[in-house]
Amino acid sequence: MSDRGLIREHPDLLRQTFDLHLGRPRDFIDESPRMNRGQNLPHSAMKDALIIGLHVKGDPKQLGKSNDVCQVGLSIFDTRHLTSATISNPQHQSLLVTHDYFVGSEKHFNRNSWRFCFGASSHGKQTTLDSLQQEIQEAVLNRDLILVVHGESGGSDGRPELLKAANIDLHPLYVIDTQKAAEGIFPLESPWSLERMLELLKCPFDPGMLLDAGNLPNVTLRTALLLAAVDAKNAPHKSIRDQVFVSTLERIGRDFVPLEEYREREKKQEKARYDRAQNRIQRRDARLEEAEERARKWLPANEADLGAQREAEEIMDKAFDEKTARTLAGWWMTKSGSWKMINVDDP
């Protein structure tokens, strides 16, 4: 299939998922049997499925090394929530259920789990990639799946590389790429980044959030819902019920994100990093000062040696750690034949 065909396909997949053709041609859907797979909701042409976002950060194959970590984010949206009761009741809890899993280094988990905005991250000494894979598969058990990604490439078998990388055995009905969907909905000259798309769709986010694998599936699902709403608004024929349904998609896509809380945590982390850096500098300076003081106990034998001493001091001042300082101190004391070798470890 040509790139143009792929771009056309993804908006059609959104319409098929939420039954938002709204009088527009269905030829492309009818020509592709895979788009018609899966069950529909009762009395509806909308898919009865879990729409999931998934992101994998790190290389699962490297988990045997002590400092390596694999982080997996999973976000789930159940189309069964889009019932008439949900549509008529604008007051709802978040319908996007999001999980953030860490496997591997506990140090990495402690340093990075604060970025997750949609609950508590999971990490345990007994957590392995196998147990994580099983937990993900149990979370979507016995339901049809529709996978939403942003700019993820698929292999020859159609499965996205992220599923293969983590060896997650999921088989979605089809995959919606929000990047390609946006190209089919908007007149774009080039593919948009996820950050740019979130800005355009007025979805609440902070750029720092996008560094976390746990947050990415959530905002990617929000992007899909908002793209479906924008595409539906362009349809020529919409009933009042259709308009209410589109408003529901927008409300879910722009649902509350604890940005203020996230930014407060970010400030605390920046201060903690600054404090750690200052402590390292102070310890380094103390070690250098101690090494230099020991070295300067040895005075030059004559004026000729004074220049060598000053040259060595200039070099020593550029030392970055205790080991370098010790090496330079030993070299300085032996630069002149009249000097005596010293051991800077001596008290």
C-alpha positions as CSV (number, residue, x, y, z in Angstrom):
1,M,0.0,0.0,0.0
2,S,1.3,3.5,-0.9
3,D,2.0,6.1,1.8
4,R,-1.0,8.0,0.6
5,G,-3.1,5.0,1.1
6,L,-1.8,4.5,4.6
7,I,-2.6,8.2,5.4
8,R,-6.1,7.7,4.1
9,E,-6.5,4.5,6.1
10,H,-5.9,5.9,9.6
11,P,-8.7,8.5,9.7
12,D,-11.0,5.8,8.3
13,L,-9.9,3.5,11.2
14,L,-10.9,6.2,13.7
15,R,-14.4,6.6,12.0
16,Q,-14.8,2.8,12.0
17,T,-13.9,2.5,15.7
18,F,-16.3,5.1,16.9
19,D,-18.9,4.8,14.2
20,L,-18.3,8.3,13.0
21,H,-18.7,8.0,9.2
22,L,-21.6,10.4,9.4
23,G,-22.7,10.1,5.8
24,R,-19.2,10.0,4.4
25,P,-18.2,7.2,1.9
26,R,-17.3,3.8,3.4
27,D,-15.7,2.3,0.3
28,F,-12.2,2.1,1.8
29,I,-13.6,0.3,4.8
30,D,-15.6,-2.2,2.7
31,E,-12.5,-2.9,0.6
32,S,-10.5,-3.9,3.7
33,P,-11.9,-7.0,5.6
34,R,-9.5,-6.5,8.5
35,M,-11.2,-3.3,9.4
36,N,-14.5,-5.1,9.9
37,R,-13.1,-7.7,12.3
38,G,-14.3,-7.8,15.9
39,Q,-17.6,-7.3,17.7
40,N,-19.7,-4.2,17.8
41,L,-21.5,-2.8,20.9
42,P,-25.1,-3.8,21.2
43,H,-27.4,-1.7,19.0
44,S,-24.4,0.2,17.7
45,A,-21.9,0.0,14.9
46,M,-19.2,1.2,17.3
47,K,-16.5,-1.4,18.2
48,D,-16.8,-3.3,21.5
49,A,-13.1,-3.2,22.3
50,L,-10.4,-1.9,24.5
51,I,-8.5,0.9,22.9
52,I,-4.9,0.7,24.3
53,G,-1.8,2.8,24.2
54,L,1.5,1.2,24.9
55,H,5.1,2.5,25.2
56,V,8.3,0.6,26.0
57,K,11.4,2.4,27.1
58,G,14.7,0.6,27.4
59,D,16.0,-2.7,26.0
60,P,14.4,-5.7,27.7
61,K,17.3,-7.8,26.4
62,Q,19.7,-5.8,28.6
63,L,17.9,-6.4,31.9
64,G,20.6,-8.8,33.2
65,K,22.9,-5.8,33.8
66,S,22.6,-4.2,37.2
67,N,21.9,-0.6,36.1
68,D,19.5,-1.4,33.2
69,V,15.8,-0.9,33.4
70,C,12.8,-1.5,31.2
71,Q,9.8,0.8,31.6
72,V,6.4,0.0,30.1
73,G,3.4,2.3,30.0
74,L,-0.1,1.0,29.3
75,S,-3.2,3.1,29.0
76,I,-6.7,1.5,28.4
77,F,-9.9,3.1,27.2
78,D,-13.0,0.8,27.1
79,T,-15.6,1.8,24.4
80,R,-18.3,0.3,26.6
81,H,-18.0,3.6,28.6
82,L,-19.4,5.4,25.6
83,T,-23.0,4.5,26.4
84,S,-26.0,6.8,26.3
85,A,-25.7,7.1,30.1
86,T,-22.1,8.3,29.9
87,I,-22.9,10.7,27.1
88,S,-25.8,12.3,29.0
89,N,-23.8,12.6,32.2
90,P,-20.8,15.0,31.7
91,Q,-19.6,14.4,35.3
92,H,-17.4,11.4,35.2
93,Q,-14.2,10.1,36.6
94,S,-11.3,9.6,34.2
95,L,-12.1,6.9,31.8
96,L,-8.5,6.3,30.8
97,V,-6.9,3.7,33.1
98,T,-3.1,4.1,32.9
99,H,-0.3,1.9,34.4
100,D,3.4,2.5,34.7
101,Y,5.7,-0.5,35.2
102,F,9.4,-0.6,36.0
103,V,11.5,-3.7,35.7
104,G,15.2,-3.7,36.7
105,S,17.2,-1.0,38.5
106,E,15.6,0.2,41.7
107,K,17.8,3.3,41.7
108,H,16.4,4.2,38.3
109,F,12.9,3.7,39.5
110,N,13.5,6.0,42.6
111,R,15.0,8.7,40.4
112,N,12.4,8.7,37.6
113,S,9.0,7.4,38.9
114,W,8.0,10.9,40.0
115,R,7.3,11.9,36.4
116,F,4.3,9.6,36.1
117,C,1.1,11.8,36.3
118,F,-1.7,9.2,36.3
119,G,-1.3,7.2,39.5
120,A,1.5,5.3,41.2
121,S,4.3,3.6,39.3
122,S,4.8,-0.1,39.9
123,H,8.2,-1.7,40.8
124,G,9.1,-4.6,43.0
125,K,12.0,-6.9,43.6
126,Q,10.0,-9.8,42.3
127,T,8.9,-8.0,39.2
128,T,10.3,-9.6,36.1
129,L,9.6,-9.0,32.4
130,D,7.7,-12.3,32.3
131,S,5.5,-11.3,35.2
132,L,4.9,-7.9,33.6
133,Q,4.0,-9.5,30.3
134,Q,1.5,-11.7,32.1
135,E,0.0,-8.8,34.0
136,I,-0.5,-6.8,30.8
137,Q,-2.2,-9.7,29.0
138,E,-4.5,-10.3,32.0
139,A,-5.5,-6.6,31.9
140,V,-6.9,-7.0,28.4
141,L,-8.0,-10.6,28.6
142,N,-11.0,-11.8,26.5
143,R,-11.5,-8.4,24.8
144,D,-10.8,-7.2,21.3
145,L,-8.0,-4.7,21.1
146,I,-7.3,-1.7,19.1
147,L,-3.7,-0.4,19.5
148,V,-3.0,3.4,19.2
149,V,0.6,4.5,18.5
150,H,2.3,7.7,17.3
151,G,4.8,7.3,14.5
152,E,5.6,3.7,15.4
153,S,6.8,1.5,12.6
154,G,5.4,-1.9,11.9
155,G,7.2,-5.0,10.8
156,S,6.4,-7.2,7.8
157,D,3.7,-9.0,9.9
158,G,2.0,-5.7,10.8
159,R,2.9,-5.8,14.5
160,P,4.5,-2.7,15.8
161,E,8.1,-2.9,16.8
162,L,7.4,-1.9,20.4
163,L,5.3,-5.1,20.9
164,K,8.2,-7.2,19.5
165,A,10.8,-5.4,21.6
166,A,9.1,-6.2,24.9
167,N,7.9,-9.6,23.6
168,I,4.3,-8.7,24.5
169,D,1.9,-11.1,22.9
170,L,-1.0,-8.8,22.0
171,H,-2.9,-9.1,18.7
172,P,-5.0,-6.0,18.0
173,L,-7.7,-5.9,15.4
174,Y,-5.8,-3.1,13.8
175,V,-3.3,-0.3,14.7
176,I,-4.1,3.4,14.5
177,D,-1.2,5.7,14.0
178,T,-2.2,9.2,15.2
179,Q,0.6,10.8,13.2
180,K,-0.7,9.3,10.0
181,A,-4.3,10.0,11.0
182,A,-3.5,13.7,11.5
183,E,-1.9,13.9,8.1
184,G,-5.2,12.6,6.7
185,I,-7.3,15.1,8.6
186,F,-5.2,18.2,8.5
187,P,-3.4,19.7,5.4
188,L,0.1,19.0,6.9
189,E,3.3,19.6,4.9
190,S,5.3,17.2,7.2
191,P,4.5,14.8,10.0
192,W,3.8,16.4,13.4
193,S,5.5,15.5,16.6
194,L,3.3,14.3,19.5
195,E,4.0,17.6,21.4
196,R,2.9,19.7,18.4
197,M,-0.2,17.7,18.0
198,L,-1.1,18.0,21.7
199,E,-0.7,21.8,21.4
200,L,-3.0,22.0,18.4
201,L,-5.7,19.8,19.9
202,K,-5.5,21.8,23.2
203,C,-4.8,18.7,25.3
204,P,-3.4,19.5,28.7
205,F,0.2,18.4,29.1
206,D,3.7,19.5,30.1
207,P,6.7,18.8,27.7
208,G,8.5,17.1,30.6
209,M,5.7,14.6,30.9
210,L,6.6,13.2,27.4
211,L,10.0,12.0,28.7
212,D,8.1,9.3,30.7
213,A,7.0,6.0,29.2
214,G,4.1,5.9,31.5
215,N,2.6,9.2,30.4
216,L,3.0,8.7,26.7
217,P,0.3,6.0,26.2
218,N,-2.2,8.2,28.0
219,V,-1.6,11.3,25.9
220,T,-1.5,9.2,22.7
221,L,-5.0,7.9,23.5
222,R,-6.2,11.4,24.2
223,T,-4.8,12.5,20.8
224,A,-6.8,9.7,19.1
225,L,-10.0,10.8,20.8
226,L,-9.5,14.4,19.9
227,L,-8.6,13.6,16.3
228,A,-11.7,11.6,15.9
229,A,-13.7,14.6,17.3
230,V,-12.0,17.0,14.8
231,D,-12.6,14.7,11.9
232,A,-16.3,14.3,12.9
233,K,-16.8,18.0,13.0
234,N,-15.7,18.2,9.4
235,A,-18.6,15.8,8.4
236,P,-21.5,17.5,6.5
237,H,-24.2,15.6,8.3
238,K,-24.4,15.5,12.1
239,S,-27.4,15.0,14.3
240,I,-27.7,16.5,17.7
241,R,-26.8,13.1,19.2
242,D,-23.7,13.0,17.1
243,Q,-22.7,16.4,18.3
244,V,-23.2,15.4,21.9
245,F,-21.1,12.3,21.3
246,V,-18.3,14.3,19.7
247,S,-18.4,16.7,22.8
248,T,-17.9,13.6,25.0
249,L,-14.8,12.5,23.1
250,E,-13.4,16.0,23.5
251,R,-14.2,16.1,27.2
252,I,-12.4,12.8,27.7
253,G,-9.5,13.8,25.6
254,R,-9.1,17.1,27.5
255,D,-9.8,15.6,30.9
256,F,-7.9,16.8,34.0
257,V,-4.2,16.3,34.2
258,P,-2.4,17.2,37.5
259,L,0.0,19.6,35.8
260,E,0.4,21.8,38.9
261,E,1.4,18.8,41.1
262,Y,3.7,17.6,38.3
263,R,5.5,20.9,38.1
264,E,5.9,21.1,41.9
265,R,7.5,17.6,41.8
266,E,9.7,18.8,38.9
267,K,11.0,21.8,40.9
268,K,11.8,19.5,43.9
269,Q,13.7,17.1,41.6
270,E,15.7,20.0,40.1
271,K,16.6,21.3,43.5
272,A,17.6,17.8,44.6
273,R,19.8,17.4,41.5
274,Y,21.4,20.8,42.2
275,D,22.1,19.9,45.8
276,R,23.7,16.6,44.8
277,A,25.9,18.4,42.2
278,Q,26.9,21.0,44.8
279,N,27.8,18.2,47.3
280,R,30.0,16.5,44.7
281,I,31.8,19.8,43.9
282,Q,32.4,20.5,47.6
283,R,33.8,17.0,48.2
284,R,36.0,17.3,45.1
285,D,37.3,20.7,46.2
286,A,38.1,19.4,49.7
287,R,40.0,16.5,48.3
288,L,42.0,18.8,46.0
289,E,42.7,21.3,48.7
290,E,44.0,18.5,51.0
291,A,46.2,17.0,48.2
292,E,47.7,20.4,47.3
293,E,48.4,21.3,50.9
294,R,50.4,18.1,51.4
295,A,52.3,18.7,48.1
296,R,53.2,22.3,49.1
297,K,54.9,21.2,52.3
298,W,57.9,20.5,50.0
299,L,59.6,23.8,49.1
300,P,61.8,24.3,45.9
301,A,65.5,24.0,46.6
302,N,66.5,27.2,44.6
303,E,65.1,29.9,42.3
304,A,65.5,27.8,39.2
305,D,63.0,25.3,40.7
306,L,60.5,28.1,41.6
307,G,59.3,28.3,37.9
308,A,58.8,24.6,37.8
309,Q,56.8,24.8,41.0
310,R,54.6,27.5,39.7
311,E,54.0,25.6,36.4
312,A,53.1,22.5,38.3
313,E,50.7,24.5,40.6
314,E,48.9,25.9,37.5
315,I,48.4,22.3,36.2
316,M,47.3,21.1,39.6
317,D,44.7,23.8,39.8
318,K,43.0,22.3,36.7
319,A,42.7,18.9,38.4
320,F,39.2,17.6,38.5
321,D,39.4,14.8,41.0
322,E,41.5,13.4,43.8
323,K,43.2,10.8,41.6
324,T,44.4,13.4,39.1
325,A,45.6,15.7,41.9
326,R,47.6,12.8,43.4
327,T,49.2,12.0,40.0
328,L,50.1,15.7,39.3
329,A,51.5,16.1,42.8
330,G,53.8,13.2,42.4
331,W,55.0,14.5,39.0
332,W,55.6,18.0,40.3
333,M,57.9,16.8,43.1
334,T,60.0,14.9,40.6
335,K,60.1,17.4,37.7
336,S,63.4,18.8,39.1
337,G,66.2,16.4,39.8
338,S,66.9,18.1,43.1
339,W,63.4,17.4,44.3
340,K,62.4,14.4,46.3
341,M,59.5,12.1,45.5
342,I,56.7,12.3,47.9
343,N,53.6,10.2,48.7
344,V,50.6,12.5,49.0
345,D,48.9,9.8,51.0
346,D,51.3,10.5,53.9
347,P,49.7,12.5,56.7
